[in-house]
Amino acid sequence: MCTATHTYKLPHTHSTFHHTMRTVRSSVLCCLLPASFSLVLRCLILVPVLLYITPHCQAVQAENVEVLEGGTAHISCRLQDYDGSIVVIQNPRRQTLFFNGTRALKDDRFQMVLFTPRLVRIALTNVSVSDEGGYFCQLYTDSTHHQVATLSVLVPPETPTVEVKQEAVEGGEAELTCVSPRSKPAATLRWMRNGREIQGVVSQQDNGKTFSVSSTIRIPVERKDNGAALNCEALHPALSGQKKIRHYRLDVYFAPTARIVPPSGILREGDSLSLTCSITGNPLPRNILWSRINDTLPERADINGPVLQISRLSQSHNGTYLCQAQNNFGRAADQYTLLVYENVSVPTTVPTTTPTQPITSHPTTSILLSPGYAPKPKDPGAVVETHSAVPYAVIGGVLALLVFTVICVLIVTIWCSVRQKGSYLTHEASGLDEHGEVQEAFLNGNDASQGKKEYLL
């Protein structure tokens, strides 16, 4: 029977045995192994058995970190069964940052935040993509234990830019490229117009740890598309569902148009003329040229950009005026024919009336004369002023007299007609009476002759 007690120091072959002293009583060994085994042989058999049945457990743990560029990263190392051994934290280049809580690298961006038997935590401010990689949490015992905390840096895209690869000319195509120069991972770009996506050709370039992305579109354009709104949107995981949007308006170039806005009404001598030349075009013509066809501009002509003014018009200013404008894509012109009329006033004479009849005055009226109103008028479009002073009572009296005369004539005519008809009937009756008397006399004469004949017989 084994009664002696012996002490053994087991090697540190696993994290569970870090600086741990195990005491094994020889009585236990004697119970487990035959007595004939030597002490050394018993240890060679028992130690692997104890190591096998000991639960497996790490001495240090690390957590991966994801942070936006420019932000602050917290790197943590969790310790188990810490007994005061040396703890070292290293950067991806295996440079020691902290040695048991003491700064080892002169980089003020790294700060020791927490150092306890269970947790060691450091902070890295103003993170850049160059800081990305694995950070080592190392625990030095008889054997070294370490874990790696991977730092991932996200680079969100800036608002994309729009580059014009081909100018948009009326009737042609516009080629536009949306560019996101730097992001990690690569940003997603898309073109939008009126809520609909325009498919573009996407290209991507690897710049080391970041990416540049571009999307190019080609669209046909017309004059009506000038100023149309387009959006280039950048999507990225670091934006948390938000978008970076670049608003762009199409700049379509086209030839100018010209239109002269004419004055209203008829122009007479002494009036002022103002003509405005309305110009469109892209780019808008800067210089507008005024001229008079087959003649020079009047001395009193004043040009102020698109406006031509002539004061105190006369018939010598008559002619065709021309407005011209041009840009790099074409030219345009419009013309206006000026016709200045001479003022002609034709006064009318007020009729003379007797003192017994009142004279009623009337306001002045303006009569627009047609070109053929008078023989050879100097101003067909002129306004002639007349003064009318004929009393309305006289006009009414004349009209009443005319009506009365017509009525009297009708009455006389009817009376004469009736009288003539009565005379005709009377004469016809008298003729019948005389005819009867003649006939009677004739009959009487015949009777007398017959009696005479009878007497003679």
C-alpha positions as CSV (number, residue, x, y, z in Angstrom):
1,M,0.0,0.0,0.0
2,C,1.3,3.4,-1.0
3,T,1.2,5.8,1.9
4,A,3.8,8.3,0.9
5,T,2.7,11.7,-0.4
6,H,4.4,13.3,-3.4
7,T,4.0,16.6,-5.1
8,Y,4.3,17.0,-8.9
9,K,4.4,20.2,-11.0
10,L,2.5,19.6,-14.3
11,P,3.6,21.3,-17.4
12,H,1.6,24.2,-18.8
13,T,0.4,22.6,-22.0
14,H,-3.1,24.2,-22.1
15,S,-4.6,27.5,-21.0
16,T,-6.5,25.8,-18.2
17,F,-3.1,25.1,-16.5
18,H,-1.7,28.7,-16.8
19,H,0.6,29.0,-13.7
20,T,-1.4,26.3,-11.9
21,M,0.3,23.9,-9.5
22,R,-1.4,20.4,-9.3
23,T,-0.7,18.2,-6.3
24,V,-1.3,14.5,-6.8
25,R,-1.2,12.2,-3.8
26,S,0.7,9.0,-4.3
27,S,-2.2,7.2,-2.7
28,V,-4.4,8.3,-5.7
29,L,-1.8,7.1,-8.1
30,C,-1.4,3.9,-6.2
31,C,-5.1,3.3,-6.5
32,L,-5.2,4.0,-10.2
33,L,-2.1,2.1,-11.2
34,P,-0.5,-1.2,-10.0
35,A,2.1,-0.9,-7.3
36,S,4.6,-2.6,-9.4
37,F,4.8,0.6,-11.6
38,S,7.5,3.0,-10.8
39,L,6.7,6.6,-9.9
40,V,8.0,7.9,-13.2
41,L,6.0,5.4,-15.2
42,R,2.9,6.4,-13.2
43,C,3.4,10.1,-14.1
44,L,3.9,9.3,-17.7
45,I,0.6,7.5,-17.8
46,L,-1.5,9.8,-15.5
47,V,-0.6,13.3,-16.8
48,P,-2.0,12.7,-20.4
49,V,-5.1,11.3,-18.8
50,L,-5.6,14.4,-16.7
51,L,-4.9,16.7,-19.7
52,Y,-7.5,14.8,-21.7
53,I,-10.3,15.0,-19.2
54,T,-9.6,18.7,-18.4
55,P,-12.2,21.0,-20.1
56,H,-10.9,23.1,-23.1
57,C,-11.0,26.9,-22.6
58,Q,-9.2,29.9,-24.2
59,A,-7.3,32.4,-22.2
60,V,-8.1,35.4,-24.4
61,Q,-10.9,36.4,-26.8
62,A,-11.1,39.2,-29.4
63,E,-14.1,40.8,-31.2
64,N,-14.1,42.1,-34.8
65,V,-14.9,45.8,-35.3
66,E,-16.5,47.7,-38.2
67,V,-16.3,51.5,-38.3
68,L,-16.8,54.4,-40.7
69,E,-13.7,56.2,-41.9
70,G,-13.0,59.2,-39.6
71,G,-14.9,57.5,-36.7
72,T,-13.6,55.9,-33.5
73,A,-12.9,52.2,-33.2
74,H,-13.0,50.3,-29.9
75,I,-10.9,47.2,-29.9
76,S,-11.6,44.8,-26.9
77,C,-9.6,41.8,-25.6
78,R,-11.5,39.5,-23.1
79,L,-9.3,37.6,-20.6
80,Q,-10.1,34.4,-18.7
81,D,-8.3,33.1,-15.6
82,Y,-6.0,36.1,-15.7
83,D,-3.3,35.9,-13.0
84,G,-1.2,38.9,-13.8
85,S,0.6,37.7,-16.9
86,I,1.8,40.1,-19.5
87,V,-0.8,41.4,-21.9
88,V,0.3,42.9,-25.2
89,I,-1.8,44.5,-28.0
90,Q,-0.2,44.9,-31.4
91,N,-1.3,46.6,-34.7
92,P,-1.6,44.8,-38.1
93,R,2.1,45.6,-38.7
94,R,2.9,43.7,-35.4
95,Q,4.0,46.9,-33.7
96,T,3.3,46.8,-30.0
97,L,0.7,49.4,-29.0
98,F,0.4,48.7,-25.3
99,F,2.4,46.5,-23.0
100,N,0.4,45.7,-19.8
101,G,-1.5,48.9,-20.2
102,T,1.5,51.1,-20.9
103,R,1.8,52.9,-24.2
104,A,4.5,51.5,-26.4
105,L,3.9,53.3,-29.7
106,K,3.9,57.0,-30.0
107,D,0.5,57.4,-31.7
108,D,-1.8,59.7,-29.8
109,R,-4.8,58.3,-31.7
110,F,-4.6,55.1,-29.6
111,Q,-5.8,55.4,-26.0
112,M,-6.1,52.8,-23.3
113,V,-9.7,52.9,-22.2
114,L,-10.0,49.9,-19.8
115,F,-7.6,47.4,-18.3
116,T,-9.2,44.9,-15.9
117,P,-8.5,41.1,-15.2
118,R,-11.4,40.4,-17.5
119,L,-11.4,43.1,-20.2
120,V,-8.8,45.2,-21.9
121,R,-10.1,47.9,-24.3
122,I,-8.3,50.5,-26.4
123,A,-9.8,53.3,-28.6
124,L,-8.5,54.4,-32.0
125,T,-9.8,57.8,-33.1
126,N,-9.9,59.3,-36.6
127,V,-9.8,55.9,-38.3
128,S,-8.5,55.7,-41.9
129,V,-8.3,52.8,-44.3
130,S,-4.6,52.4,-43.5
131,D,-5.6,51.4,-40.0
132,E,-7.6,48.4,-41.3
133,G,-6.4,44.9,-40.5
134,G,-6.0,42.5,-37.6
135,Y,-5.1,43.7,-34.1
136,F,-3.5,41.1,-31.9
137,C,-4.5,40.5,-28.3
138,Q,-1.6,38.4,-26.8
139,L,-1.3,36.9,-23.3
140,Y,2.2,35.7,-22.4
141,T,2.4,32.8,-20.1
142,D,4.7,29.7,-20.3
143,S,3.2,29.5,-23.8
144,T,1.8,32.4,-25.7
145,H,-1.9,32.8,-26.4
146,H,-3.4,35.3,-28.8
147,Q,-6.5,36.2,-30.7
148,V,-7.0,38.7,-33.6
149,A,-9.6,41.4,-33.7
150,T,-10.2,42.4,-37.3
151,L,-10.9,46.1,-37.9
152,S,-12.9,46.9,-41.1
153,V,-13.2,50.5,-42.3
154,L,-16.2,51.6,-44.4
155,V,-15.7,54.5,-46.7
156,P,-19.0,56.1,-47.7
157,P,-19.2,57.8,-51.1
158,E,-19.3,61.5,-51.4
159,T,-22.0,63.2,-53.5
160,P,-21.2,62.0,-57.1
161,T,-20.2,64.4,-59.8
162,V,-21.5,64.7,-63.4
163,E,-19.1,65.0,-66.3
164,V,-20.3,66.0,-69.8
165,K,-18.5,63.8,-72.3
166,Q,-20.4,65.1,-75.3
167,E,-22.3,68.4,-75.6
168,A,-26.0,68.1,-76.1
169,V,-27.0,69.7,-79.4
170,E,-30.5,69.9,-80.7
171,G,-31.1,66.7,-82.8
172,G,-28.1,64.9,-81.4
173,E,-27.2,62.9,-78.3
174,A,-26.0,63.9,-74.8
175,E,-23.3,61.8,-73.2
176,L,-23.1,62.1,-69.4
177,T,-21.0,60.3,-66.8
178,C,-21.7,60.1,-63.1
179,V,-18.6,59.5,-61.0
180,S,-18.1,58.4,-57.5
181,P,-14.3,58.7,-57.0
182,R,-13.8,56.9,-53.7
183,S,-15.8,54.4,-51.6
184,K,-15.3,51.1,-49.8
185,P,-16.9,48.8,-50.7
186,A,-17.7,50.1,-54.2
187,A,-20.8,52.3,-54.4
188,T,-23.8,51.6,-56.6
189,L,-24.7,54.3,-59.1
190,R,-27.9,54.8,-61.0
191,W,-29.4,57.5,-63.2
192,M,-33.0,58.7,-62.7
193,R,-35.3,60.9,-64.8
194,N,-38.9,61.6,-63.9
195,G,-38.8,58.7,-61.4
196,R,-37.6,56.2,-64.0
197,E,-34.1,54.7,-64.1
198,I,-31.9,55.1,-67.1
199,Q,-29.6,52.2,-67.7
200,G,-26.0,53.2,-67.9
201,V,-22.7,51.6,-68.6
202,V,-20.9,51.0,-65.3
203,S,-17.2,50.8,-64.8
204,Q,-15.2,50.2,-61.6
205,Q,-11.5,50.8,-60.7
206,D,-9.6,49.4,-57.8
207,N,-7.5,52.1,-56.1
208,G,-5.9,49.9,-53.4
209,K,-8.3,49.8,-50.5
210,T,-10.9,52.0,-52.1
211,F,-12.8,51.9,-55.4
212,S,-13.9,54.5,-58.0
213,V,-17.1,53.9,-59.9
214,S,-18.7,55.6,-62.9
215,S,-21.9,55.2,-64.9
216,T,-22.3,56.6,-68.4
217,I,-25.5,57.3,-70.3
218,R,-26.3,58.5,-73.9
219,I,-29.7,60.0,-74.5
220,P,-31.2,61.8,-77.6
221,V,-32.1,65.5,-77.0
222,E,-34.3,68.1,-78.6
223,R,-34.9,71.8,-77.9
224,K,-37.7,71.0,-75.5
225,D,-35.2,68.9,-73.3
226,N,-33.2,72.0,-72.4
227,G,-33.4,72.3,-68.6
228,A,-34.8,68.8,-68.1
229,A,-33.9,67.4,-64.6
230,L,-31.7,64.3,-64.2
231,N,-30.5,62.7,-60.9
232,C,-27.4,60.6,-60.3
233,E,-27.8,58.5,-57.1
234,A,-25.1,56.8,-55.1
235,L,-26.1,53.9,-52.7
236,H,-23.8,52.4,-50.1
237,P,-24.0,50.2,-47.0
238,A,-22.4,52.9,-44.9
239,L,-25.3,55.3,-45.8
240,S,-27.8,53.2,-43.8
241,G,-30.4,53.3,-46.6
242,Q,-29.9,56.9,-47.5
243,K,-28.7,58.2,-50.9
244,K,-26.2,60.7,-52.1
245,I,-27.8,62.5,-55.0
246,R,-26.4,64.8,-57.6
247,H,-29.0,66.9,-59.4
248,Y,-28.3,67.9,-63.0
249,R,-30.2,69.8,-65.6
250,L,-29.7,69.1,-69.3
251,D,-28.0,71.9,-71.2
252,V,-29.2,71.6,-74.8
253,Y,-27.6,73.9,-77.4
254,F,-29.8,75.2,-80.3
255,A,-29.9,78.0,-82.8
256,P,-31.6,81.2,-81.9
257,T,-35.0,82.6,-82.9
258,A,-36.0,86.2,-83.3
259,R,-39.3,88.0,-83.2
260,I,-40.0,91.7,-83.3
261,V,-42.9,92.8,-81.0
262,P,-44.7,95.5,-83.0
263,P,-46.4,98.5,-81.5
264,S,-50.1,98.8,-81.2
265,G,-52.2,101.3,-83.1
266,I,-51.4,103.6,-86.0
267,L,-48.2,105.7,-85.9
268,R,-48.5,109.3,-86.9
269,E,-46.0,112.0,-87.3
270,G,-44.6,113.2,-84.0
271,D,-45.2,109.8,-82.3
272,S,-42.5,107.6,-80.8
273,L,-41.6,104.1,-81.9
274,S,-40.4,101.3,-79.7
275,L,-39.5,97.9,-81.1
276,T,-38.5,95.0,-79.0
277,C,-36.6,92.1,-80.5
278,S,-37.4,88.9,-78.5
279,I,-34.6,86.4,-78.8
280,T,-34.3,82.8,-77.7
281,G,-31.4,80.4,-78.1
282,N,-28.8,78.4,-76.2
283,P,-26.4,80.0,-75.6
284,L,-28.4,83.2,-75.7
285,P,-27.0,85.7,-78.3
286,R,-25.3,88.5,-76.5
287,N,-25.3,91.0,-79.5
288,I,-28.4,92.0,-81.3
289,L,-28.0,93.9,-84.6
290,W,-30.6,96.5,-85.7
291,S,-30.6,97.8,-89.3
292,R,-32.9,99.3,-92.0
293,I,-33.0,97.5,-95.3
294,N,-31.6,99.6,-98.2
295,D,-31.0,102.6,-95.9
296,T,-29.3,103.6,-92.7
297,L,-30.9,104.0,-89.3
298,P,-32.4,107.4,-88.5
299,E,-30.2,109.8,-86.5
300,R,-32.8,109.8,-83.7
301,A,-32.7,106.0,-83.4
302,D,-31.6,104.8,-79.9
303,I,-30.6,101.1,-79.5
304,N,-30.5,99.6,-76.1
305,G,-29.9,95.9,-76.4
306,P,-33.0,94.3,-77.9
307,V,-34.9,97.6,-77.9
308,L,-35.0,100.1,-80.8
309,Q,-36.5,103.5,-80.1
310,I,-37.2,106.4,-82.5
311,S,-38.7,109.7,-81.2
312,R,-40.6,112.3,-83.2
313,L,-41.5,110.1,-86.1
314,S,-41.8,111.5,-89.6
315,Q,-42.5,110.0,-93.0
316,S,-38.8,109.9,-93.7
317,H,-38.5,107.1,-91.1
318,N,-40.7,104.8,-93.2
319,G,-39.0,101.6,-94.2
320,T,-38.3,98.0,-93.2
321,Y,-36.3,97.5,-90.0
322,L,-34.4,94.3,-89.4
323,C,-33.4,92.6,-86.1
324,Q,-30.6,89.9,-86.3
325,A,-29.0,87.6,-83.7
326,Q,-26.6,84.6,-83.9
327,N,-24.7,82.1,-81.8
328,N,-22.4,79.2,-82.5
329,F,-25.2,77.0,-83.7
330,G,-27.1,79.3,-86.1
331,R,-28.6,82.8,-86.7
332,A,-32.1,84.3,-86.9
333,A,-33.7,87.5,-88.1
334,D,-37.1,89.2,-88.1
335,Q,-38.3,92.4,-89.8
336,Y,-40.9,95.2,-89.3
337,T,-42.2,97.6,-91.9
338,L,-42.8,101.1,-90.5
339,L,-45.5,103.3,-92.1
340,V,-45.9,106.8,-90.6
341,Y,-49.1,108.7,-91.5
342,E,-49.5,112.4,-91.7
343,N,-52.0,114.1,-89.4
344,V,-55.0,115.5,-91.4
345,S,-57.8,117.4,-89.6
346,V,-61.0,118.3,-91.5
347,P,-63.2,120.7,-89.5
348,T,-66.9,120.9,-90.1
349,T,-68.9,124.2,-90.2
350,V,-71.6,124.7,-87.6
351,P,-74.9,125.7,-89.3
352,T,-76.4,129.1,-88.6
353,T,-79.7,129.1,-86.6
354,T,-82.2,131.8,-85.6
355,P,-81.8,133.4,-82.2
356,T,-85.2,132.0,-81.2
357,Q,-84.0,128.4,-81.4
358,P,-81.5,127.2,-78.8
359,I,-78.2,125.8,-80.0
360,T,-77.1,122.6,-78.3
361,S,-73.4,121.8,-78.2
362,H,-72.1,118.3,-78.5
363,P,-68.8,116.7,-77.5
364,T,-66.0,116.3,-80.1
365,T,-66.1,112.9,-81.9
366,S,-63.2,111.2,-83.7
367,I,-64.0,109.6,-87.1
368,L,-61.6,107.0,-88.6
369,L,-61.5,107.7,-92.3
370,S,-60.9,104.9,-94.8
371,P,-58.2,105.4,-97.5
372,G,-60.7,106.1,-100.2
373,Y,-62.9,108.5,-98.3
374,A,-61.6,111.7,-99.9
375,P,-59.8,112.3,-103.2
376,K,-56.1,111.7,-102.8
377,P,-55.9,111.7,-98.9
378,K,-52.5,112.3,-97.4
379,D,-53.3,110.1,-94.4
380,P,-55.5,107.1,-95.0
381,G,-55.2,106.1,-91.4
382,A,-55.3,109.5,-89.8
383,V,-57.9,110.6,-87.4
384,V,-59.9,113.6,-88.4
385,E,-61.7,115.8,-85.8
386,T,-65.1,117.2,-86.7
387,H,-67.4,119.5,-84.7
388,S,-71.1,118.7,-85.0
389,A,-73.5,121.4,-83.8
390,V,-76.8,120.5,-85.7
391,P,-79.7,120.6,-83.2
392,Y,-81.5,117.4,-82.8
393,A,-84.8,119.3,-82.6
394,V,-84.3,120.7,-86.2
395,I,-83.6,117.2,-87.4
396,G,-86.7,115.9,-85.8
397,G,-88.8,118.7,-87.3
398,V,-87.5,118.0,-90.7
399,L,-88.3,114.3,-90.4
400,A,-91.8,115.1,-89.1
401,L,-92.4,117.5,-92.0
402,L,-91.3,114.8,-94.5
403,V,-93.6,112.3,-92.8
404,F,-96.5,114.8,-92.9
405,T,-95.9,115.6,-96.6
406,V,-95.9,111.9,-97.5
407,I,-99.1,111.4,-95.6
408,C,-100.8,114.4,-97.4
409,V,-99.6,113.1,-100.7
410,L,-101.1,109.7,-100.0
411,I,-104.4,111.3,-98.9
412,V,-104.7,113.5,-102.0
413,T,-103.8,110.6,-104.3
414,I,-106.4,108.4,-102.7
415,W,-109.0,111.2,-102.9
416,C,-108.3,111.9,-106.5
417,S,-108.5,108.2,-107.4
418,V,-111.9,107.8,-105.6
419,R,-113.2,111.0,-107.3
420,Q,-112.1,109.9,-110.7
421,K,-113.8,106.6,-110.3
422,G,-117.1,108.2,-109.2
423,S,-117.1,110.5,-112.2
424,Y,-116.6,107.5,-114.5
425,L,-119.7,105.8,-113.0
426,T,-121.8,108.9,-113.3
427,H,-120.9,109.4,-116.9
428,E,-121.7,105.8,-117.6
429,A,-125.2,106.1,-116.1
430,S,-125.9,109.3,-118.1
431,G,-125.0,107.6,-121.3
432,L,-127.3,104.8,-120.6
433,D,-130.2,107.2,-120.0
434,E,-129.6,109.1,-123.3
435,H,-129.3,105.8,-125.1
436,G,-132.8,104.9,-123.8
437,E,-134.3,108.1,-124.9
438,V,-132.9,107.7,-128.3
439,Q,-134.1,104.2,-128.5
440,E,-137.6,105.3,-127.4
441,A,-137.6,108.1,-129.9
442,F,-136.6,105.7,-132.5
443,L,-139.3,103.4,-131.6
444,N,-141.8,106.2,-131.6
445,G,-140.6,107.2,-135.0
446,N,-141.0,103.8,-136.3
447,D,-144.6,103.7,-134.9
448,A,-145.4,106.9,-136.7
449,S,-144.0,105.8,-139.9
450,Q,-146.0,102.6,-139.7
451,G,-149.2,104.6,-139.0
452,K,-148.5,106.7,-142.0
453,K,-148.0,103.7,-144.1
454,E,-151.2,102.3,-143.0
455,Y,-153.0,105.6,-143.6
456,L,-151.8,105.8,-147.2
457,L,-152.8,102.3,-147.8
